[in-house]
Amino acid sequence: MLIDRAIGQLGELDLCLSRYNGAAIDWVDLTWMQCARRVLRITSRNGRDLKILLRLGQMLGHGDILWQSPSLGEVIAVNVLPADVIVGRTGDTKQLALLAFELGNLHVPIELEADQIIAPLDGPVLEAFEKIGIDFQTVSRRFTPTATSRAGVSLSADFRIERR
């Protein structure tokens, strides 16, 4: 089966749920790195072979619906697997700016939340947190990068480039 886009979102559901609005859910387990890829060949939990070819700039996320049967009896949805991550918290904006600079130099994707910065667990990333002195803990959880090196640029409608 060829998939070219996500057709919807399940919303925030507990993984133990096996139905969505009456439809059986066939989960496709992906790592956070696989979610950023445009082209994938993967097998769902129920054994369906899927070929995913996304348009440029599209990424998959947890709960994305990839396919829904015409009778609405079954859906195939994405389950992002937990990954080992570093969760850092600081109230000092200077420390946060230094950490962002260091992680940017490493080309590391990050997830930003209100009071924390989350990055994949890796030796150089761990060293950056320690070097700057930010309190952190390592946990296993879903990682959804909010900033990646492939982030798109949005310009307002009135933006113009003028030649001189």
PyMOL commands that set and color helices and strands:
alter all, ss='L'
color gray80, all
select helices_A, chain A and resi 32-35+93-105+123-132
alter helices_A, ss='H'
color red, helices_A
select strands_A, chain A and resi 2-3+8-9+19-20+23-30+39-43+49-53+64-68+74-80+83-89+111-113+116-120+135-141
alter strands_A, ss='S'
color yellow, strands_A
deselect
rebuild
show_as cartoon
